[in-house]
């Protein structure tokens, strides 16, 4: 198993507490904690703080196209028949938002010390080690899809008949071997200079930030690029072939060719059986929505019909959403905000405009730190989409914005307005906790205590309940 040191663990400390590490890294972190008392003590300290004071941090921003899909069958009008909204609130335990003054001083002394200058020590997993021990595990997600995790945003997806192994994983390189069957590499957010390599019996494929497939059989290797660029090199000799999006190469014949959306769709079907992961739907949306064609009869096909004005507008609106998603992924939040405002201004009354409204609210509340502007966008979304599947997110965001603005009575009113519409939803514990906090700030301690007691009774094992117990004790001490 890969050896993990304290520096490796510290770089993943927040994600570990938040429960956001991939399964393979959770196992490695637990092995490290079993032998490192210093890191174990740090985890116990911060878990205690989190349990006693649930974070005010926001959930991660969801992909814009994921919201778009939820709105596809929902009229934009607020006069729709009410429906229950699926709860999509994500886990939002995060370290930074609970840094109250005393904890911040402790963290500055104990945790935010300069990272060591020397690179983290690492044991590379060689082919020999892999055959002497159990192979790197192949995971299966809830939809039954097989994959090998590399980082939280990069993985190798496997068809059912594929054989693949993680040969090497360090801070600077991941090398995977595919010896049979079809695999799809999904790479995103790698550190600068990080090498992602897929090895086959005949070739070596290297890529940075892309999506490509590798098929291996008795005849050789086929590489097909859906997004980005890769370089295919022979295992022996100096032959190399660069590939861009919508290109492929077959070896050992070294046949270089273009591919179409139909071929990419076939790869996706073979691996995912039509159940694509949402992240790939978002990244490959332009390709997956392209019309399927056939190279053999393309010359006989009639010319494509011109787009109607409505279709052209929808295409432009969707492209602007994709532009905003790219800026947001790169953490260029001002550019993302500008792109979303363009969607609002140029695509009024569309699903894309509704997605932009809610996403602008999230940007202003979170990364841009402007809760007043966030509140205006949440209210605008709710006026037009009161019964949409995203309304729960908007109500929760509105309450958070009001809390950030210190408008305690408005928080109470907003929570009381929301709770009857979804009395058992996932948002309820946080809604009740924020109402209790608002009552306490208004010196209505008895009412706050009643709300906190309700949290403890209904959600006894939650972090919100742990906080409620502490808050009730504080109320009792003040009386």
PEHU-V864117 format. One record per pair of residues at least 4 apart in sequence whose C-alpha atoms are under 8 Angstrom apart, sorted by the first residue. I is the first residue (numbers start at 1). J is the second residue. D is the distance in Angstrom with one decimal. If there is no record, write none. Layout:
{{I & J & D} {I & J & D}}
//
This chain:
{{1 & 125 & 7.6} {2 & 28 & 7.6} {2 & 122 & 7.1} {2 & 123 & 5.7} {2 & 124 & 7.0} {2 & 125 & 6.8} {2 & 169 & 7.9} {3 & 122 & 5.8} {3 & 123 & 5.6} {4 & 8 & 6.2} {4 & 9 & 7.2} {4 & 28 & 7.0} {4 & 29 & 7.5} {4 & 32 & 6.3} {4 & 121 & 7.8} {4 & 122 & 6.8} {5 & 9 & 6.5} {5 & 32 & 7.2} {5 & 120 & 7.0} {5 & 121 & 6.9} {5 & 122 & 7.9} {6 & 10 & 6.0} {6 & 39 & 7.3} {7 & 11 & 6.4} {7 & 115 & 7.2} {7 & 116 & 7.6} {7 & 120 & 6.4} {8 & 12 & 6.8} {8 & 120 & 6.8} {9 & 13 & 5.8} {9 & 29 & 6.6} {9 & 32 & 7.9} {12 & 16 & 6.0} {12 & 21 & 7.7} {13 & 17 & 6.4} {14 & 18 & 6.2} {14 & 94 & 6.6} {14 & 95 & 5.6} {15 & 19 & 6.1} {15 & 20 & 5.0} {15 & 21 & 5.7} {15 & 94 & 7.7} {16 & 20 & 6.1} {16 & 21 & 5.7} {16 & 26 & 7.2} {16 & 29 & 8.0} {17 & 43 & 7.5} {17 & 46 & 8.0} {17 & 47 & 7.0} {17 & 93 & 7.6} {17 & 94 & 7.6} {17 & 95 & 7.7} {18 & 91 & 7.6} {18 & 92 & 7.2} {18 & 93 & 5.0} {18 & 94 & 5.7} {18 & 95 & 7.7} {21 & 25 & 6.0} {21 & 26 & 5.9} {21 & 152 & 6.7} {22 & 26 & 6.3} {22 & 149 & 7.2} {22 & 151 & 7.4} {22 & 152 & 5.7} {23 & 27 & 6.4} {24 & 28 & 6.6} {24 & 149 & 6.9} {25 & 29 & 6.0} {26 & 30 & 6.2} {27 & 31 & 6.4} {28 & 32 & 6.4} {29 & 33 & 6.2} {30 & 34 & 6.2} {31 & 35 & 7.0} {32 & 36 & 6.1} {33 & 37 & 7.0} {33 & 39 & 6.3} {33 & 40 & 5.4} {34 & 40 & 7.7} {36 & 40 & 6.3} {37 & 41 & 6.0} {38 & 42 & 6.4} {39 & 43 & 6.2} {40 & 44 & 6.3} {41 & 45 & 6.2} {42 & 46 & 6.3} {43 & 47 & 6.0} {44 & 48 & 6.1} {45 & 49 & 6.5} {46 & 50 & 6.1} {47 & 51 & 6.0} {48 & 52 & 6.1} {49 & 53 & 6.0} {49 & 98 & 8.0} {50 & 54 & 5.4} {50 & 55 & 6.8} {50 & 93 & 7.9} {50 & 98 & 7.4} {50 & 463 & 7.4} {51 & 463 & 5.0} {51 & 464 & 7.6} {51 & 466 & 5.7} {51 & 467 & 6.5} {52 & 463 & 7.2} {52 & 466 & 5.5} {52 & 467 & 4.7} {52 & 470 & 6.6} {53 & 98 & 7.3} {53 & 463 & 7.7} {53 & 464 & 7.8} {53 & 466 & 7.7} {53 & 467 & 5.1} {54 & 93 & 7.5} {54 & 98 & 7.6} {54 & 463 & 6.1} {54 & 464 & 6.1} {54 & 467 & 6.3} {55 & 92 & 7.6} {55 & 93 & 5.9} {55 & 94 & 6.6} {55 & 95 & 7.7} {55 & 97 & 5.9} {55 & 98 & 5.5} {56 & 97 & 5.9} {56 & 98 & 7.1} {57 & 92 & 6.5} {57 & 93 & 7.0} {57 & 94 & 6.2} {57 & 96 & 7.7} {57 & 97 & 5.1} {57 & 98 & 7.8} {58 & 92 & 5.9} {58 & 366 & 6.6} {59 & 89 & 7.3} {59 & 90 & 5.7} {59 & 91 & 6.2} {59 & 92 & 4.4} {59 & 93 & 7.9} {60 & 90 & 7.2} {60 & 92 & 7.1} {61 & 359 & 7.9} {61 & 362 & 7.2} {62 & 66 & 7.0} {62 & 67 & 7.5} {63 & 67 & 6.9} {63 & 279 & 7.6} {63 & 282 & 7.1} {63 & 325 & 7.0} {64 & 68 & 6.3} {64 & 282 & 8.0} {64 & 321 & 7.0} {64 & 322 & 7.8} {64 & 325 & 6.5} {64 & 355 & 6.6} {64 & 356 & 7.9} {64 & 359 & 7.4} {65 & 69 & 6.1} {65 & 282 & 5.7} {65 & 321 & 7.9} {66 & 70 & 6.6} {66 & 278 & 7.0} {66 & 282 & 7.2} {67 & 71 & 6.5} {67 & 355 & 6.3} {67 & 390 & 7.5} {68 & 72 & 6.2} {68 & 351 & 6.6} {68 & 352 & 6.7} {68 & 355 & 6.2} {70 & 74 & 7.7} {70 & 389 & 6.4} {70 & 390 & 7.6} {71 & 75 & 7.7} {71 & 351 & 6.4} {71 & 388 & 7.0} {71 & 389 & 7.0} {71 & 390 & 7.8} {72 & 351 & 7.0} {74 & 388 & 6.3} {74 & 389 & 7.9} {75 & 80 & 6.8} {75 & 388 & 7.9} {76 & 349 & 7.2} {76 & 350 & 7.5} {76 & 351 & 7.0} {76 & 354 & 7.7} {76 & 384 & 6.0} {76 & 385 & 5.6} {76 & 388 & 7.8} {77 & 384 & 5.4} {77 & 385 & 6.1} {78 & 382 & 7.8} {78 & 383 & 6.3} {78 & 384 & 4.9} {78 & 385 & 5.0} {78 & 386 & 5.1} {78 & 387 & 6.5} {79 & 386 & 7.9} {79 & 387 & 7.9} {80 & 387 & 6.4} {81 & 387 & 7.1} {82 & 387 & 5.3} {83 & 387 & 6.3} {83 & 388 & 7.7} {84 & 389 & 7.5} {84 & 421 & 8.0} {84 & 422 & 7.3} {85 & 387 & 7.6} {85 & 388 & 6.9} {85 & 389 & 4.5} {85 & 390 & 6.9} {85 & 391 & 7.0} {85 & 392 & 6.6} {86 & 389 & 6.0} {86 & 390 & 7.9} {87 & 392 & 7.1} {87 & 425 & 6.8} {87 & 426 & 6.3} {87 & 427 & 7.7} {88 & 393 & 7.4} {89 & 393 & 6.8} {89 & 426 & 7.2} {89 & 427 & 7.1} {94 & 98 & 7.7} {95 & 99 & 7.3} {99 & 103 & 5.5} {99 & 104 & 5.0} {100 & 104 & 5.9} {101 & 105 & 6.4} {102 & 106 & 6.5} {103 & 107 & 6.1} {104 & 108 & 6.0} {105 & 109 & 6.4} {106 & 110 & 5.9} {106 & 111 & 7.8} {107 & 111 & 4.9} {107 & 112 & 6.1} {108 & 112 & 4.9} {108 & 113 & 6.9} {109 & 113 & 6.9} {120 & 171 & 7.6} {122 & 170 & 6.5} {123 & 170 & 7.8} {124 & 168 & 5.7} {124 & 169 & 6.5} {124 & 170 & 6.6} {125 & 129 & 6.1} {125 & 130 & 6.7} {125 & 167 & 5.6} {125 & 168 & 4.7} {125 & 169 & 6.9} {126 & 130 & 6.2} {126 & 167 & 5.8} {126 & 168 & 6.2} {127 & 131 & 6.4} {127 & 167 & 6.0} {128 & 132 & 6.3} {129 & 133 & 6.1} {130 & 134 & 6.5} {130 & 135 & 5.6} {130 & 136 & 7.7} {130 & 167 & 6.9} {131 & 135 & 7.1} {135 & 165 & 6.5} {135 & 166 & 7.5} {136 & 148 & 7.9} {136 & 165 & 6.1} {136 & 166 & 5.6} {136 & 167 & 7.9} {137 & 148 & 7.1} {138 & 146 & 6.4} {138 & 147 & 5.7} {138 & 148 & 5.1} {139 & 146 & 5.6} {139 & 147 & 5.3} {139 & 148 & 6.1} {139 & 149 & 7.7} {140 & 144 & 5.5} {140 & 145 & 5.3} {140 & 146 & 4.5} {140 & 147 & 6.3} {141 & 145 & 5.5} {141 & 146 & 6.7} {141 & 147 & 8.0} {143 & 275 & 7.6} {145 & 157 & 7.4} {145 & 158 & 7.4} {145 & 159 & 7.9} {145 & 271 & 7.7} {145 & 272 & 6.4} {146 & 157 & 5.9} {146 & 158 & 5.3} {146 & 159 & 7.0} {146 & 160 & 7.4} {147 & 155 & 6.5} {147 & 156 & 5.4} {147 & 157 & 4.2} {147 & 158 & 5.6} {148 & 155 & 5.6} {148 & 156 & 5.2} {148 & 157 & 6.6} {148 & 165 & 7.9} {148 & 166 & 7.4} {149 & 154 & 6.6} {149 & 155 & 4.5} {149 & 156 & 6.6} {150 & 154 & 5.5} {150 & 155 & 5.2} {150 & 156 & 7.7} {150 & 169 & 7.6} {150 & 174 & 7.0} {151 & 155 & 6.8} {151 & 190 & 7.9} {153 & 186 & 7.9} {153 & 187 & 6.7} {153 & 188 & 5.4} {153 & 189 & 6.4} {154 & 185 & 7.6} {154 & 186 & 5.4} {154 & 187 & 4.4} {154 & 188 & 5.5} {154 & 189 & 7.6} {154 & 190 & 7.8} {155 & 185 & 6.1} {155 & 186 & 5.5} {155 & 187 & 6.6} {156 & 183 & 6.6} {156 & 184 & 5.7} {156 & 185 & 4.5} {156 & 186 & 6.2} {157 & 183 & 5.5} {157 & 184 & 5.0} {157 & 185 & 6.3} {157 & 186 & 7.6} {157 & 271 & 7.3} {158 & 162 & 5.8} {158 & 163 & 7.9} {158 & 164 & 7.8} {158 & 182 & 6.3} {158 & 183 & 4.5} {158 & 184 & 6.5} {158 & 271 & 6.2} {159 & 181 & 6.9} {159 & 182 & 5.5} {159 & 183 & 6.1} {159 & 270 & 6.5} {159 & 271 & 4.4} {159 & 272 & 7.5} {160 & 271 & 7.4} {161 & 180 & 7.5} {161 & 181 & 5.6} {161 & 182 & 7.5} {162 & 178 & 7.5} {162 & 179 & 7.7} {162 & 180 & 5.3} {162 & 181 & 4.0} {162 & 182 & 5.6} {162 & 183 & 6.7} {163 & 178 & 5.9} {163 & 179 & 5.7} {163 & 180 & 5.1} {163 & 181 & 6.4} {164 & 176 & 7.0} {164 & 177 & 5.4} {164 & 178 & 4.4} {164 & 179 & 6.2} {164 & 180 & 7.4} {165 & 176 & 5.7} {165 & 177 & 5.2} {165 & 178 & 6.7} {166 & 174 & 7.8} {166 & 175 & 6.3} {166 & 176 & 4.5} {166 & 177 & 6.4} {167 & 174 & 7.8} {167 & 175 & 5.5} {167 & 176 & 5.4} {167 & 177 & 6.6} {168 & 173 & 7.3} {168 & 174 & 5.5} {168 & 175 & 5.0} {168 & 176 & 7.0} {169 & 173 & 5.8} {169 & 174 & 4.5} {169 & 175 & 6.6} {170 & 174 & 6.5} {171 & 194 & 7.6} {172 & 191 & 7.9} {172 & 193 & 6.9} {172 & 194 & 4.6} {172 & 195 & 6.3} {173 & 194 & 5.4} {173 & 195 & 4.5} {173 & 196 & 6.0} {173 & 197 & 7.7} {174 & 194 & 7.9} {174 & 195 & 6.2} {174 & 196 & 5.0} {174 & 197 & 6.1} {175 & 196 & 6.2} {175 & 197 & 4.7} {175 & 198 & 5.8} {175 & 199 & 7.2} {176 & 197 & 6.3} {176 & 198 & 4.8} {176 & 199 & 6.1} {177 & 198 & 5.6} {177 & 199 & 4.6} {177 & 200 & 5.9} {178 & 183 & 7.6} {178 & 198 & 7.0} {178 & 199 & 6.2} {178 & 200 & 5.3} {178 & 201 & 7.9} {178 & 214 & 8.0} {178 & 216 & 7.2} {179 & 200 & 5.7} {179 & 201 & 6.4} {179 & 216 & 6.4} {180 & 215 & 7.3} {180 & 216 & 4.9} {180 & 217 & 5.8} {181 & 215 & 5.5} {181 & 216 & 5.2} {181 & 217 & 6.4} {182 & 213 & 7.2} {182 & 214 & 5.8} {182 & 215 & 4.4} {182 & 216 & 6.5} {182 & 270 & 7.9} {182 & 271 & 7.3} {183 & 213 & 5.6} {183 & 214 & 5.3} {183 & 215 & 6.4} {183 & 271 & 7.3} {184 & 211 & 7.2} {184 & 212 & 5.8} {184 & 213 & 4.2} {184 & 214 & 6.3} {184 & 271 & 7.7} {185 & 210 & 7.8} {185 & 211 & 5.6} {185 & 212 & 5.4} {185 & 213 & 6.1} {185 & 214 & 8.0} {186 & 209 & 8.0} {186 & 210 & 6.4} {186 & 211 & 4.8} {186 & 212 & 7.0} {186 & 280 & 8.0} {187 & 208 & 7.1} {187 & 209 & 4.9} {187 & 210 & 5.2} {187 & 211 & 6.2} {188 & 209 & 4.9} {188 & 210 & 6.8} {189 & 209 & 6.8} {190 & 194 & 6.2} {190 & 208 & 7.5} {190 & 209 & 6.9} {194 & 208 & 7.7} {195 & 206 & 7.1} {195 & 207 & 7.2} {195 & 208 & 7.0} {196 & 206 & 5.8} {196 & 207 & 5.7} {196 & 208 & 6.5} {197 & 204 & 6.9} {197 & 205 & 5.6} {197 & 206 & 4.5} {197 & 207 & 6.7} {198 & 204 & 6.0} {198 & 205 & 5.1} {198 & 206 & 6.5} {199 & 203 & 6.1} {199 & 204 & 4.5} {199 & 205 & 6.2} {200 & 204 & 6.3} {200 & 216 & 7.2} {200 & 221 & 7.2} {201 & 220 & 7.9} {201 & 235 & 7.5} {202 & 220 & 6.7} {202 & 221 & 6.9} {202 & 234 & 6.1} {202 & 235 & 5.5} {202 & 236 & 7.9} {202 & 251 & 7.6} {202 & 252 & 7.4} {203 & 221 & 7.3} {203 & 232 & 6.6} {203 & 233 & 5.5} {203 & 234 & 4.4} {203 & 235 & 4.8} {203 & 251 & 8.0} {204 & 232 & 5.8} {204 & 233 & 5.2} {204 & 234 & 6.2} {204 & 235 & 6.1} {205 & 230 & 6.7} {205 & 231 & 5.7} {205 & 232 & 4.5} {205 & 233 & 6.4} {206 & 230 & 5.6} {206 & 231 & 5.4} {206 & 232 & 6.7} {207 & 229 & 6.4} {207 & 230 & 4.5} {207 & 231 & 6.6} {208 & 228 & 7.8} {208 & 229 & 7.3} {208 & 230 & 7.3} {209 & 228 & 6.7} {210 & 226 & 7.7} {210 & 227 & 5.2} {210 & 228 & 4.5} {210 & 229 & 6.5} {210 & 230 & 7.8} {211 & 225 & 6.3} {211 & 226 & 5.5} {211 & 227 & 5.0} {211 & 228 & 6.7} {212 & 223 & 7.1} {212 & 224 & 5.6} {212 & 225 & 4.3} {212 & 226 & 5.4} {212 & 227 & 6.8} {213 & 223 & 5.7} {213 & 224 & 5.2} {213 & 225 & 6.4} {213 & 226 & 7.8} {213 & 267 & 7.6} {214 & 221 & 6.9} {214 & 222 & 5.7} {214 & 223 & 4.7} {214 & 224 & 6.7} {215 & 221 & 5.6} {215 & 222 & 5.1} {215 & 223 & 6.6} {216 & 220 & 5.9} {216 & 221 & 4.7} {216 & 222 & 6.6} {217 & 221 & 6.7} {219 & 252 & 7.9} {220 & 250 & 7.4} {220 & 251 & 5.5} {220 & 252 & 6.0} {221 & 250 & 5.9} {221 & 251 & 5.2} {221 & 252 & 7.2} {222 & 248 & 7.2} {222 & 249 & 5.9} {222 & 250 & 4.5} {222 & 251 & 6.3} {223 & 232 & 8.0} {223 & 248 & 5.5} {223 & 249 & 5.5} {223 & 250 & 6.6} {224 & 246 & 7.2} {224 & 247 & 6.0} {224 & 248 & 4.3} {224 & 249 & 6.8} {224 & 259 & 7.7} {225 & 229 & 7.1} {225 & 230 & 7.4} {225 & 243 & 6.9} {225 & 244 & 6.4} {225 & 245 & 5.1} {225 & 246 & 5.6} {225 & 247 & 5.7} {225 & 248 & 6.2} {226 & 245 & 5.1} {226 & 246 & 5.5} {226 & 247 & 7.7} {226 & 264 & 7.0} {226 & 284 & 7.8} {226 & 287 & 7.9} {227 & 244 & 7.4} {227 & 245 & 4.8} {227 & 246 & 7.3} {227 & 284 & 7.7} {228 & 244 & 6.0} {228 & 245 & 5.5} {229 & 242 & 7.3} {229 & 243 & 5.6} {229 & 244 & 4.5} {229 & 245 & 6.4} {230 & 242 & 6.0} {230 & 243 & 5.3} {230 & 244 & 6.7} {231 & 240 & 6.8} {231 & 241 & 5.7} {231 & 242 & 4.3} {231 & 243 & 6.0} {232 & 240 & 5.6} {232 & 241 & 5.2} {232 & 242 & 6.3} {232 & 243 & 7.6} {233 & 238 & 7.3} {233 & 239 & 5.8} {233 & 240 & 4.3} {233 & 241 & 6.5} {234 & 238 & 6.7} {234 & 239 & 5.6} {234 & 240 & 6.5} {241 & 249 & 8.0} {243 & 247 & 5.9} {243 & 248 & 6.8} {243 & 249 & 7.9} {246 & 258 & 5.9} {246 & 259 & 5.2} {246 & 260 & 6.5} {247 & 256 & 7.5} {247 & 257 & 5.9} {247 & 258 & 4.4} {247 & 259 & 5.4} {248 & 256 & 5.9} {248 & 257 & 5.4} {248 & 258 & 6.0} {248 & 259 & 6.5} {249 & 254 & 6.1} {249 & 255 & 5.3} {249 & 256 & 4.4} {249 & 257 & 6.2} {250 & 254 & 5.2} {250 & 255 & 5.1} {250 & 256 & 6.7} {251 & 255 & 6.8} {259 & 263 & 6.4} {259 & 264 & 7.6} {260 & 264 & 6.6} {260 & 292 & 7.6} {260 & 293 & 7.3} {261 & 265 & 6.0} {261 & 287 & 6.1} {261 & 288 & 6.6} {261 & 290 & 6.1} {261 & 291 & 7.0} {261 & 292 & 5.7} {261 & 293 & 7.3} {262 & 266 & 6.3} {262 & 291 & 7.8} {262 & 292 & 4.7} {262 & 293 & 6.2} {262 & 294 & 7.5} {263 & 267 & 6.5} {264 & 268 & 6.3} {264 & 288 & 7.8} {265 & 269 & 6.1} {265 & 288 & 6.8} {266 & 270 & 6.2} {267 & 271 & 6.4} {268 & 272 & 5.7} {268 & 273 & 7.2} {268 & 274 & 7.0} {268 & 276 & 7.4} {269 & 273 & 4.5} {269 & 274 & 5.1} {269 & 275 & 7.9} {272 & 276 & 5.7} {276 & 280 & 6.6} {276 & 281 & 6.4} {277 & 281 & 6.5} {278 & 282 & 6.3} {279 & 283 & 6.3} {280 & 284 & 5.8} {280 & 285 & 7.9} {281 & 285 & 5.5} {281 & 288 & 7.8} {284 & 288 & 6.0} {285 & 289 & 5.9} {286 & 290 & 6.3} {293 & 298 & 6.9} {294 & 298 & 5.8} {295 & 299 & 7.9} {297 & 301 & 6.5} {307 & 311 & 5.7} {307 & 312 & 5.8} {308 & 312 & 6.2} {309 & 313 & 6.2} {310 & 314 & 6.3} {311 & 315 & 6.2} {312 & 316 & 6.3} {313 & 317 & 6.1} {313 & 347 & 7.5} {314 & 318 & 6.1} {315 & 319 & 6.2} {316 & 320 & 6.3} {317 & 321 & 6.4} {317 & 343 & 6.1} {317 & 346 & 7.7} {317 & 347 & 6.2} {317 & 352 & 6.4} {318 & 322 & 6.3} {318 & 352 & 6.7} {319 & 323 & 6.2} {320 & 324 & 6.2} {320 & 339 & 6.4} {320 & 340 & 7.4} {320 & 342 & 7.6} {320 & 343 & 6.3} {321 & 325 & 6.2} {321 & 339 & 7.3} {321 & 340 & 6.8} {321 & 343 & 7.1} {321 & 352 & 7.1} {321 & 356 & 7.5} {322 & 326 & 6.2} {323 & 327 & 6.4} {323 & 336 & 7.6} {323 & 339 & 6.8} {324 & 328 & 6.1} {324 & 335 & 7.3} {324 & 336 & 4.5} {324 & 337 & 7.3} {324 & 339 & 5.2} {324 & 340 & 6.1} {325 & 329 & 6.0} {325 & 336 & 7.0} {326 & 330 & 6.3} {326 & 336 & 7.8} {327 & 331 & 6.2} {327 & 332 & 5.1} {327 & 333 & 6.6} {327 & 335 & 6.1} {327 & 336 & 5.0} {328 & 332 & 5.7} {328 & 333 & 5.6} {328 & 335 & 7.9} {328 & 336 & 5.4} {332 & 336 & 6.3} {333 & 337 & 6.0} {333 & 363 & 7.2} {333 & 367 & 7.0} {333 & 368 & 7.1} {334 & 338 & 6.2} {334 & 368 & 7.8} {335 & 339 & 6.2} {336 & 340 & 6.2} {337 & 341 & 6.2} {337 & 360 & 6.2} {337 & 363 & 7.2} {338 & 342 & 6.4} {339 & 343 & 6.6} {340 & 344 & 6.4} {340 & 356 & 5.2} {340 & 357 & 7.6} {340 & 359 & 7.7} {340 & 360 & 6.6} {341 & 345 & 6.1} {341 & 356 & 7.3} {341 & 360 & 7.7} {342 & 346 & 5.9} {342 & 347 & 7.9} {343 & 347 & 5.4} {343 & 348 & 7.7} {343 & 352 & 6.9} {343 & 353 & 5.8} {343 & 356 & 6.5} {344 & 348 & 5.8} {344 & 352 & 8.0} {344 & 353 & 5.0} {344 & 354 & 8.0} {344 & 356 & 6.5} {344 & 357 & 7.0} {347 & 352 & 7.1} {347 & 353 & 5.9} {348 & 353 & 5.9} {349 & 353 & 6.5} {349 & 354 & 7.7} {350 & 354 & 6.7} {351 & 355 & 6.3} {352 & 356 & 6.1} {353 & 357 & 6.1} {354 & 358 & 6.5} {354 & 381 & 6.5} {354 & 385 & 7.8} {355 & 359 & 6.0} {356 & 360 & 5.9} {357 & 361 & 6.4} {357 & 377 & 5.8} {357 & 378 & 7.4} {357 & 380 & 7.4} {357 & 381 & 6.0} {358 & 362 & 6.4} {358 & 377 & 6.6} {358 & 378 & 6.2} {358 & 381 & 6.2} {358 & 394 & 6.9} {359 & 363 & 6.2} {360 & 364 & 6.2} {360 & 374 & 7.2} {360 & 377 & 6.8} {361 & 365 & 6.1} {361 & 373 & 7.1} {361 & 374 & 4.1} {361 & 375 & 6.9} {361 & 376 & 7.7} {361 & 377 & 5.1} {361 & 378 & 5.8} {361 & 397 & 7.8} {362 & 366 & 5.9} {362 & 374 & 6.6} {362 & 397 & 7.3} {363 & 367 & 5.6} {363 & 368 & 5.8} {363 & 369 & 7.9} {363 & 374 & 7.6} {364 & 368 & 4.7} {364 & 369 & 5.5} {364 & 370 & 4.8} {364 & 371 & 6.1} {364 & 373 & 6.3} {364 & 374 & 5.0} {365 & 369 & 5.3} {365 & 370 & 5.5} {365 & 371 & 4.8} {365 & 373 & 7.8} {365 & 374 & 5.2} {365 & 397 & 8.0} {365 & 401 & 6.5} {366 & 370 & 7.7} {370 & 374 & 6.3} {371 & 375 & 6.0} {371 & 401 & 5.0} {371 & 402 & 7.5} {371 & 404 & 6.5} {371 & 405 & 6.6} {372 & 376 & 6.5} {372 & 401 & 7.0} {372 & 405 & 7.1} {373 & 377 & 6.5} {374 & 378 & 6.2} {374 & 398 & 7.7} {374 & 401 & 6.6} {375 & 379 & 6.1} {375 & 397 & 7.8} {375 & 398 & 5.7} {375 & 401 & 5.7} {375 & 402 & 7.2} {376 & 380 & 6.2} {377 & 381 & 6.1} {378 & 382 & 6.2} {378 & 394 & 5.6} {378 & 395 & 7.4} {378 & 397 & 6.9} {378 & 398 & 5.8} {379 & 383 & 6.2} {379 & 394 & 8.0} {379 & 398 & 7.3} {380 & 384 & 6.7} {381 & 385 & 5.8} {381 & 386 & 7.6} {381 & 394 & 7.3} {382 & 386 & 4.7} {382 & 391 & 6.5} {382 & 394 & 6.8} {382 & 395 & 7.8} {385 & 390 & 8.0} {385 & 391 & 6.7} {386 & 391 & 6.0} {387 & 391 & 6.2} {390 & 394 & 6.6} {391 & 395 & 6.1} {392 & 396 & 6.1} {392 & 427 & 7.6} {393 & 397 & 6.0} {394 & 398 & 6.1} {395 & 399 & 6.4} {395 & 414 & 7.8} {395 & 418 & 7.0} {396 & 400 & 6.3} {396 & 427 & 7.0} {396 & 431 & 7.3} {397 & 401 & 6.1} {398 & 402 & 6.2} {398 & 414 & 7.9} {399 & 403 & 6.1} {399 & 411 & 5.7} {399 & 414 & 6.5} {399 & 415 & 7.1} {399 & 431 & 7.6} {399 & 434 & 7.9} {400 & 404 & 6.2} {401 & 405 & 6.3} {402 & 406 & 6.3} {402 & 407 & 5.4} {402 & 408 & 7.3} {402 & 410 & 6.8} {402 & 411 & 5.8} {403 & 407 & 6.0} {403 & 408 & 6.6} {403 & 411 & 6.4} {403 & 434 & 7.5} {403 & 438 & 7.8} {407 & 411 & 6.3} {408 & 412 & 6.5} {408 & 438 & 4.7} {408 & 439 & 7.1} {408 & 441 & 7.1} {408 & 442 & 7.2} {409 & 413 & 6.3} {409 & 438 & 6.9} {409 & 439 & 7.8} {410 & 414 & 6.0} {411 & 415 & 6.2} {411 & 434 & 7.4} {411 & 435 & 6.4} {411 & 438 & 6.7} {412 & 416 & 6.2} {412 & 435 & 5.2} {412 & 438 & 6.6} {412 & 439 & 7.5} {413 & 417 & 6.1} {414 & 418 & 6.2} {415 & 419 & 6.1} {415 & 431 & 6.1} {415 & 432 & 7.4} {415 & 435 & 6.6} {416 & 420 & 7.4} {417 & 421 & 7.9} {418 & 422 & 7.0} {419 & 423 & 5.1} {419 & 428 & 7.1} {422 & 428 & 7.9} {423 & 428 & 6.8} {424 & 428 & 6.6} {427 & 431 & 6.1} {428 & 432 & 6.0} {429 & 433 & 6.2} {429 & 455 & 6.4} {429 & 459 & 7.3} {429 & 464 & 6.5} {430 & 434 & 6.1} {430 & 464 & 6.9} {431 & 435 & 6.3} {432 & 436 & 6.1} {432 & 451 & 6.6} {432 & 452 & 7.5} {432 & 455 & 6.9} {433 & 437 & 6.2} {433 & 451 & 7.5} {433 & 452 & 6.8} {433 & 455 & 7.4} {433 & 464 & 6.7} {433 & 468 & 7.2} {434 & 438 & 6.1} {435 & 439 & 6.2} {435 & 448 & 7.6} {435 & 451 & 7.5} {436 & 440 & 6.2} {436 & 447 & 7.6} {436 & 448 & 4.5} {436 & 449 & 7.2} {436 & 451 & 5.6} {436 & 452 & 6.2} {437 & 441 & 6.2} {437 & 448 & 7.0} {438 & 442 & 6.4} {438 & 448 & 7.9} {439 & 443 & 6.5} {439 & 444 & 5.2} {439 & 445 & 6.6} {439 & 447 & 6.7} {439 & 448 & 5.2} {440 & 444 & 5.4} {440 & 445 & 5.1} {440 & 448 & 5.6} {440 & 475 & 7.6} {444 & 448 & 6.3} {445 & 449 & 6.0} {445 & 475 & 5.8} {446 & 450 & 6.4} {446 & 475 & 7.8} {447 & 451 & 6.4} {448 & 452 & 6.2} {448 & 472 & 7.9} {449 & 453 & 6.0} {449 & 471 & 7.9} {449 & 472 & 5.6} {449 & 475 & 7.1} {450 & 454 & 6.3} {451 & 455 & 6.5} {452 & 456 & 6.4} {452 & 465 & 7.5} {452 & 468 & 4.9} {452 & 469 & 7.2} {452 & 471 & 7.5} {452 & 472 & 6.7} {453 & 457 & 6.2} {453 & 468 & 7.2} {453 & 469 & 7.9} {453 & 472 & 7.9} {454 & 458 & 6.1} {455 & 459 & 5.6} {455 & 460 & 7.1} {455 & 464 & 7.1} {455 & 465 & 5.7} {455 & 468 & 6.9} {456 & 460 & 4.7} {456 & 461 & 8.0} {456 & 464 & 8.0} {456 & 465 & 4.7} {456 & 466 & 7.8} {456 & 468 & 6.8} {456 & 469 & 7.4} {459 & 464 & 7.7} {459 & 465 & 6.3} {460 & 465 & 5.6} {460 & 466 & 7.9} {461 & 465 & 6.6} {461 & 466 & 7.7} {462 & 466 & 6.7} {463 & 467 & 6.3} {464 & 468 & 6.1} {465 & 469 & 6.3} {466 & 470 & 6.6} {467 & 471 & 6.2} {468 & 472 & 6.0} {469 & 473 & 6.4} {470 & 474 & 6.4} {471 & 475 & 6.2} {472 & 476 & 6.2} {473 & 477 & 6.2} {474 & 478 & 6.4} {475 & 479 & 6.5}}
//
